[in-house]
């Protein structure tokens, strides 16, 4: 999954500029932003927890 983000950072877009990618084999989601040549990770979140208002479900 993280390799996919490195190769194709324009993956799924969910809320505003924040993009989400699931961690393979774990119930976690990575919330990130892609700016030019850099990927900035904002959050690694457990998918069964309360959704974040800022980053979406």
N, C-alpha and C positions, 0 to 999 in steps of 0.2 A: 504494500500500500504506500509506504513512504517513498519507495522507488518510483511509483506511479506519479506521485506529487512532484518529485524531482524532474521526471521526464515530461509530464503533461500537467503543469500547474493550473491550467484552465479547466480543470475538471468541474464537477457539479457546483453550481452556484445556487445558494439557498436564500440568504437574506442580505440584501444590499450588496456590498462588496465582499462579504465573507463567504468563503467556500468551505465545504465540508468533505471530509474523506474518512471512511471507516477503517479502523485498524483490523486487519485480517486475523481471525481467530480469537479476538477479544471484543468485549462489548464497549469499545471506546470509539470516540469520534474526534478527529482533529479539525479544529477550526482555524483557517488561515486566510491570509490575503496575499495576492500575487501582485507585486509592483515591479515593473520592468524586468530585471534579472534576479530579483530577490523574492523569497517566500518567507513571510513573517507569520509564525505560529502564535496565535492568540490564546488557544485553549486546547487542552486534551480533556475530554469529558466522557464520563460514564453514561451510556445511552439510556439506562434505566432510572437515572436521577431526574429531579425536577428540571424542566426545560429552562434555558436561559432567555430572558427577554431580549437581550442585546444580540445574541448570536443565533437565535431561532431554536426550533425543537431538536 
